[in-house]
Amino acid sequence: MVLQASAHARHDLKYHFVWCPKYRRLALKGNIGKYVLRVIYEVAERYDFTVMEVAVMPDHVHLFISALPDVSPAALI
């Protein structure tokens, strides 16, 4: 296991998020799904998160992400 280091700690924090559209509608097909994927990577780069894995399905998104310990899971969303 490789630990990441910050100024005062070593950590290995990973989060698994699942997002669903209202009523689990098939809203993430085609270009919309590609757009969501692009936005996830842009936001991760901007805020220095590491996207471990992402899967955009027609009715939900799975995101496995690593972040620094000073960022709460609510702030990641």
Secondary structure, 3 states (H helix, E strand, C coil): CCCEECCCCEECCEEEEEECCHHHCCCCCCHHHHHHHHHHHHHHHHCCCEEEEEEECCCCEEEEEECCCCCCHHHHC
